[in-house]
Amino acid sequence: MAVKIGFVGAGGNANWHMDMLKDVPDGKVVAVADIAFGKAKAAGEKHGARAYASHKEMLDKQELDCCYISIPPYQHGEPEIDVIHRGLPFFVEKPLATTPELAQDILERIEKRGIGTCVGYQIRYLDTMDRAREMLKGVCINAVQGHYVCGAIGGWYTRLALSGGQITEQATHMLDLMRFLLGDVEWVAASKHQGAVVTEKSLDATVLGAGSVSSEAAGLQLHDYNIWDATTLLMQFRSGVPATFVCSCQVNYMFEVLLDILTTDFRLKIDYDKMVVIRKVNGETRTEIITADTSPKIDATFINAVKTGDFSKVRSSYADAVRSLEISLGAVKAALTGTIVSL
């Protein structure tokens, strides 16, 4: 019997999940809600689902087995609470919230009702991550460094209060992956750079490239840009392993995410589509490139969990994802205060 799915949100990410669900035999999108009703209507027509202008109306009128919540960071809160009140399992996209208080409040409600959850950290589901975890068992990890660099986007993303900035909205994928492979973080320190200065009447972005990058390419909007264009983190894992992490949203000429793990026996360089293993064998340096199976698995895993009631195969529950959120929010606090933040 098909699992009846309702979507809260009909933007690009939500539509990506709807497309993936076409290949999940037991998944059926039956309803889509978005405050921008035109988006909900377009998605509904594409996927054979009923469109709503309000998630509350969708929850009241539609028979559902679960929900997807794919909305901008600042809109989290009420949709999750309303879904929890209906007792429905839900899949929610990262970041969970822009404040730790909201995420903790939602988590308490989830645990009180025993709701099954899944958070959209799809990188955890790559086969290369299983291989990496096996390789890292029992070895001495000396140091870790990672980065997430790309160009900027506009809209709500450029307001720190709405998106949490790049470290919270985008780089959370790599911070979560570091936790998945290396365990929890004990403390974080951070520094920031803000090349674009926006005032009530002007926008000064000359620092970003002395005129070489257009305002449009840099995602700059008068009155609406106050995120940091670069953040650097120093972290200490509970295992004692030190790590650094850099993110920048003003590297318009490339997109690259990378996690570099240095052990006494080998080096792992991990990105989304491959893992490079570098080691010495009989005195000779050898490099092995392991290609990842990037076919989507997270949606099928969640739908099967809803169908069976067994969420043990879900690799990132809401409770687990809260700990990843704590890293990015802790980094924001550390960069603002110039202090080390314990997690």
C-alpha positions as CSV (number, residue, x, y, z in Angstrom):
1,M,0.0,0.0,0.0
2,A,1.3,3.4,-1.0
3,V,2.6,5.8,1.7
4,K,0.7,9.1,1.3
5,I,3.1,12.1,1.5
6,G,2.3,15.7,2.0
7,F,4.9,18.5,1.3
8,V,5.2,21.7,3.3
9,G,7.1,23.8,0.8
10,A,7.3,23.6,-3.0
11,G,10.6,25.3,-3.8
12,G,13.6,23.8,-5.6
13,N,14.7,21.4,-2.9
14,A,11.2,20.2,-2.3
15,N,10.7,19.5,-6.1
16,W,14.0,17.6,-6.1
17,H,12.7,15.3,-3.4
18,M,9.4,14.9,-5.3
19,D,11.3,13.9,-8.4
20,M,13.3,11.3,-6.3
21,L,10.1,9.9,-4.8
22,K,8.9,8.9,-8.3
23,D,11.4,6.1,-8.1
24,V,10.3,4.9,-4.7
25,P,7.7,2.3,-5.3
26,D,5.7,2.8,-2.1
27,G,5.9,6.7,-2.1
28,K,3.0,8.8,-3.4
29,V,3.0,12.6,-3.1
30,V,-0.7,13.4,-2.6
31,A,-0.6,17.0,-1.4
32,V,1.7,20.1,-1.6
33,A,1.4,23.3,0.4
34,D,3.2,26.6,0.0
35,I,2.4,30.1,0.9
36,A,3.4,31.0,-2.6
37,F,0.4,29.1,-4.0
38,G,1.6,29.3,-7.6
39,K,4.6,27.0,-6.6
40,A,2.3,24.6,-4.8
41,K,-0.1,24.5,-7.8
42,A,2.8,23.9,-10.3
43,A,4.2,21.1,-8.2
44,G,0.8,19.6,-7.7
45,E,0.1,19.5,-11.4
46,K,3.5,17.9,-12.1
47,H,3.1,15.2,-9.5
48,G,-0.6,14.6,-9.4
49,A,-1.1,16.1,-6.0
50,R,-3.6,18.5,-4.5
51,A,-2.3,22.0,-3.9
52,Y,-2.8,24.1,-0.8
53,A,-1.9,27.7,0.1
54,S,-1.5,26.7,3.8
55,H,0.1,23.7,5.5
56,K,-2.6,23.9,8.2
57,E,-5.3,23.5,5.6
58,M,-3.4,20.6,4.0
59,L,-3.1,18.8,7.4
60,D,-6.8,19.4,8.2
61,K,-8.2,18.2,4.9
62,Q,-5.7,15.6,3.6
63,E,-5.2,12.1,4.8
64,L,-1.5,11.6,5.1
65,D,1.0,9.1,6.4
66,C,4.0,11.4,6.6
67,C,5.2,14.9,5.7
68,Y,8.2,16.5,4.1
69,I,9.1,20.0,5.4
70,S,11.3,21.8,2.9
71,I,11.2,25.5,3.7
72,P,13.7,28.4,4.3
73,P,15.5,28.3,7.7
74,Y,13.6,31.2,9.2
75,Q,10.2,29.5,8.5
76,H,10.8,26.5,10.7
77,G,8.8,26.0,13.9
78,E,5.1,26.2,13.3
79,P,5.1,23.6,10.5
80,E,7.0,21.0,12.5
81,I,4.8,21.6,15.6
82,D,1.6,21.3,13.6
83,V,2.9,18.0,12.0
84,I,3.9,16.7,15.4
85,H,0.4,17.4,16.7
86,R,-1.0,15.2,14.0
87,G,1.3,12.4,15.1
88,L,2.9,12.2,11.6
89,P,6.5,11.1,10.9
90,F,8.4,13.8,9.0
91,F,11.4,14.5,6.9
92,V,12.8,17.9,7.4
93,E,15.5,19.7,5.4
94,K,18.6,21.3,7.1
95,P,19.2,23.6,8.8
96,L,16.6,22.7,11.5
97,A,16.4,26.2,12.8
98,T,18.3,29.4,13.2
99,T,18.3,29.3,17.0
100,P,19.1,26.4,19.4
101,E,16.1,27.1,21.5
102,L,13.6,26.4,18.7
103,A,15.4,23.2,17.7
104,Q,15.4,22.0,21.3
105,D,11.7,22.8,21.7
106,I,10.8,20.8,18.5
107,L,13.0,18.0,19.7
108,E,11.2,17.8,23.1
109,R,7.9,17.6,21.3
110,I,9.2,14.8,19.0
111,E,10.4,12.8,21.9
112,K,7.3,13.3,23.9
113,R,5.1,11.9,21.0
114,G,7.6,9.3,19.8
115,I,7.6,10.7,16.3
116,G,9.9,9.2,13.6
117,T,12.0,11.7,11.8
118,C,14.7,12.0,9.1
119,V,16.8,15.1,8.3
120,G,18.2,15.8,4.8
121,Y,21.9,15.0,5.3
122,Q,22.0,12.8,2.2
123,I,25.8,12.7,2.0
124,R,25.7,10.2,4.9
125,Y,24.1,7.7,2.6
126,L,26.9,7.5,0.1
127,D,28.7,4.1,0.0
128,T,32.0,5.9,0.3
129,M,31.0,7.0,3.8
130,D,30.5,3.4,4.8
131,R,34.0,2.7,3.5
132,A,35.5,5.7,5.2
133,R,34.0,4.7,8.6
134,E,35.4,1.2,8.3
135,M,38.9,2.5,7.3
136,L,39.0,5.0,10.2
137,K,38.2,2.3,12.9
138,G,41.2,1.7,15.1
139,V,43.6,4.1,13.3
140,C,45.3,7.2,14.7
141,I,43.7,10.3,13.3
142,N,46.2,13.2,13.5
143,A,44.2,16.1,12.1
144,V,41.2,17.0,9.9
145,Q,40.6,19.9,7.7
146,G,37.6,20.7,5.5
147,H,36.1,23.4,3.3
148,Y,32.9,24.5,1.6
149,V,33.5,27.2,-1.1
150,C,31.1,28.4,-3.7
151,G,29.4,31.5,-5.1
152,A,26.6,33.4,-3.3
153,I,22.9,33.2,-3.9
154,G,20.4,36.0,-3.3
155,G,17.0,36.2,-1.5
156,W,16.6,35.3,2.2
157,Y,20.1,33.6,2.1
158,T,21.8,37.0,2.3
159,R,20.3,37.9,5.7
160,L,22.0,36.3,8.7
161,A,18.8,36.3,10.8
162,L,16.9,34.5,8.0
163,S,19.4,31.9,6.9
164,G,22.0,31.7,9.7
165,G,24.6,32.5,7.0
166,Q,26.6,30.1,4.9
167,I,28.1,28.2,7.9
168,T,24.5,27.3,9.0
169,E,22.6,27.0,5.7
170,Q,25.2,25.3,3.5
171,A,28.3,24.2,5.3
172,T,26.2,22.3,7.8
173,H,26.5,19.4,5.3
174,M,30.2,19.1,5.8
175,L,30.1,19.8,9.5
176,D,27.5,17.0,9.8
177,L,29.7,14.7,7.8
178,M,32.6,15.4,10.1
179,R,30.4,14.3,13.1
180,F,29.2,11.2,11.2
181,L,32.8,10.1,10.6
182,L,34.6,11.4,13.6
183,G,32.1,11.8,16.5
184,D,30.9,14.8,18.4
185,V,32.7,18.1,18.8
186,E,33.8,19.3,22.2
187,W,34.3,23.0,21.4
188,V,34.5,25.5,18.5
189,A,36.2,28.8,17.9
190,A,35.7,30.9,14.8
191,S,36.7,34.0,12.9
192,K,34.8,35.8,10.2
193,H,35.2,38.2,7.3
194,Q,32.5,40.5,5.9
195,G,33.7,42.1,2.7
196,A,30.4,43.7,1.8
197,V,29.2,46.5,4.1
198,V,25.5,47.4,3.7
199,T,24.1,50.5,5.3
200,E,20.7,52.1,5.2
201,K,21.6,54.0,2.1
202,S,24.6,52.3,0.4
203,L,26.4,49.1,-0.3
204,D,30.2,49.0,-0.3
205,A,31.5,45.8,-1.8
206,T,34.9,47.0,-3.1
207,V,36.7,44.7,-0.7
208,L,35.3,41.7,-2.5
209,G,37.2,42.2,-5.6
210,A,37.9,45.9,-6.3
211,G,35.2,45.9,-9.0
212,S,36.1,42.5,-10.6
213,V,32.9,40.8,-9.4
214,S,29.5,42.2,-10.2
215,S,27.0,42.8,-7.4
216,E,24.7,40.4,-9.1
217,A,27.3,37.6,-9.2
218,A,28.2,38.3,-5.6
219,G,24.6,38.0,-4.5
220,L,24.6,41.6,-3.2
221,Q,21.4,43.5,-2.6
222,L,21.0,46.9,-1.1
223,H,19.7,46.7,2.5
224,D,19.5,42.9,2.2
225,Y,23.1,41.6,2.6
226,N,24.6,41.1,6.0
227,I,26.0,37.6,6.0
228,W,29.7,36.9,6.3
229,D,31.5,36.0,3.0
230,A,34.0,33.8,4.9
231,T,34.2,31.9,8.2
232,T,37.0,29.9,9.6
233,L,36.5,27.3,12.4
234,L,38.9,25.6,14.8
235,M,37.3,22.6,16.5
236,Q,38.2,20.0,19.0
237,F,36.5,16.6,18.8
238,R,35.7,14.7,22.0
239,S,38.2,12.1,20.8
240,G,40.9,14.7,21.0
241,V,41.3,15.1,17.2
242,P,41.8,18.8,16.2
243,A,40.1,20.1,13.0
244,T,39.9,23.3,10.9
245,F,37.1,24.2,8.6
246,V,36.8,27.1,6.1
247,C,33.7,28.2,4.2
248,S,33.3,31.1,1.7
249,C,30.3,32.1,-0.4
250,Q,32.3,34.6,-2.5
251,V,34.3,32.1,-4.5
252,N,32.3,32.7,-7.7
253,Y,34.6,30.7,-10.0
254,M,34.2,27.3,-8.3
255,F,32.1,25.0,-6.2
256,E,34.0,22.6,-4.0
257,V,33.3,20.7,-0.8
258,L,36.1,18.6,0.7
259,L,36.9,16.8,3.9
260,D,40.6,15.9,4.3
261,I,41.5,13.4,7.1
262,L,45.1,12.7,7.9
263,T,45.9,9.5,9.8
264,T,49.3,7.9,10.6
265,D,48.6,5.2,8.0
266,F,46.8,7.1,5.1
267,R,45.1,10.2,4.0
268,L,41.4,10.4,3.0
269,K,40.2,13.2,0.7
270,I,36.5,13.0,0.6
271,D,34.1,15.0,-1.6
272,Y,30.6,14.2,-2.8
273,D,31.3,12.0,-5.8
274,K,34.6,10.3,-4.8
275,M,37.1,9.4,-2.1
276,V,40.8,9.5,-2.7
277,V,43.1,7.3,-0.5
278,I,46.8,8.2,-0.4
279,R,49.2,5.9,1.4
280,K,52.7,4.4,1.2
281,V,53.1,0.8,0.1
282,N,56.6,-0.7,0.2
283,G,58.1,2.8,0.2
284,E,56.1,4.0,-2.8
285,T,53.3,6.5,-2.5
286,R,50.1,5.2,-4.0
287,T,46.8,6.9,-4.8
288,E,43.5,5.1,-5.0
289,I,40.3,6.8,-6.3
290,I,37.0,5.3,-5.1
291,T,34.0,6.6,-7.1
292,A,30.9,7.1,-5.0
293,D,27.5,5.7,-5.9
294,T,25.6,9.0,-5.8
295,S,22.2,7.6,-6.6
296,P,19.7,9.0,-4.1
297,K,19.0,6.7,-1.1
298,I,17.7,9.0,1.6
299,D,14.1,9.2,0.3
300,A,13.7,5.5,-0.1
301,T,15.1,5.0,3.4
302,F,12.6,7.4,5.0
303,I,9.6,6.0,3.1
304,N,10.5,2.5,4.1
305,A,10.8,3.6,7.7
306,V,7.4,5.2,7.6
307,K,5.9,2.0,6.1
308,T,7.5,-0.4,8.5
309,G,7.6,1.8,11.6
310,D,11.3,1.0,11.9
311,F,13.5,4.1,11.8
312,S,16.8,2.3,12.6
313,K,18.1,2.6,9.1
314,V,17.6,6.4,9.1
315,R,21.1,7.9,9.5
316,S,20.2,11.3,10.8
317,S,17.3,11.6,13.1
318,Y,16.1,15.0,14.4
319,A,17.9,14.4,17.7
320,D,21.2,13.6,15.9
321,A,20.9,16.6,13.6
322,V,20.4,18.9,16.5
323,R,24.0,18.2,17.5
324,S,25.2,19.1,14.0
325,L,23.2,22.4,14.2
326,E,24.9,23.1,17.5
327,I,28.3,23.3,15.7
328,S,27.3,25.9,13.2
329,L,25.3,28.0,15.7
330,G,28.2,27.7,18.1
331,A,30.6,28.9,15.4
332,V,28.4,31.9,14.8
333,K,28.4,32.7,18.5
334,A,32.2,32.2,18.7
335,A,32.8,34.5,15.7
336,L,30.6,37.2,17.2
337,T,32.0,37.1,20.7
338,G,35.6,36.1,20.0
339,T,35.3,33.3,22.5
340,I,35.6,29.5,22.5
341,V,32.1,27.9,22.7
342,S,31.7,24.6,24.4
343,L,29.1,22.2,22.8
